[in-house]
Amino acid sequence: MSTFLNYIRPIITDDQVRLGRVNDGGYVVNERSLKDAKLISLGINNDWSFEESFLTYSSNAVMMYDGSVSKNIFLKIFLVDLVEIVSLKFLLKSFTGPFFITYLKKTYADFLTYLSFKKITSKSNVKFFKEFVSNKANKIKLNDIIQNNYIKGDSFFLKIDIEGDEYRIYEDIIMNNDFISGMVIEFHDIDVMQSKFIEIIEALKKHFYITHIHANNYSHFSDELSSLCIYEISFINKRLHPNNPVSFQSGVYNKEGLDSSNNPKTKDFIIEF
């Protein structure tokens, strides 16, 4: 067993559900941490299936942050597709059947993405902010988001997939732990960030239990870790699990029916304690 896995050994819980689509974009979390929570979602790219699933568990506010996308950006991608279709270059290439069909499928998919984003952001309890969240200068701070949206009695669930900036915002999580019911964080480049990763995990475990782990098989294998280098890790606030927790002891760790390979073209990575 990888020594690295000892730091993220999950406890056993009986209320796990998968939010979001099969493969990349879906996460396994605890149902009790979703109840009556507001969702702060950091990083959505072109997939908001997690946020859509969350809305089936809570009617509270969903706040999505991502500086790389917007409704206009998705519309522009689709319009570029349409312009390309009427170009001479496209017409010459389209004599090859596979190219024509593949491009039409892409155009249709981009159109559906635009419509889907427009639909979810039109909901009265969903707000989208074209902003990156980090502790860097000129970026929105997680602490400010929580404090500006907190009303007495509120709790927040965090979904964090921000390509490395998760290492920069953990102090804001610790600072606001009383208001956070649970979270799922995708940790990147753990091989490079191993010491910082362990520091953060140990700090978070003072306030939260780890309830689920999953290796993202889009990442590379590290000999030092004896594992992949990107992990999706779910947490629940200790106040929501007052009984003495039982940790997963040994064997293959897999939540049948919930876990799914991020990259559908390859098998899921086997985690074994």
Secondary structure, DSSP 8 states (H G I E B T S, - for coil): --HHHHTT--B--S-EEEES-SSTT-EEEEGGGTTT-EEEEE--TT--HHHHHHTTT--S-EEEE-TT--HHHHHHHHHHHHHHHTSHHHHHHTTSHHHHHHHHHHHHHHHHHHHHHHHHHTSTTEEEE---BSSSTTSB-HHHHHHHH--TT--EEEEE--TTGGGTSHHHHHHTGGGEEEEEEEE--TTTTHHHHHHHHHHHTTTEEEEEEEE-TTS-EETTTTEES-EEEEEEEGGG--S---B--SSEE--TTT---SSTTS----EE-
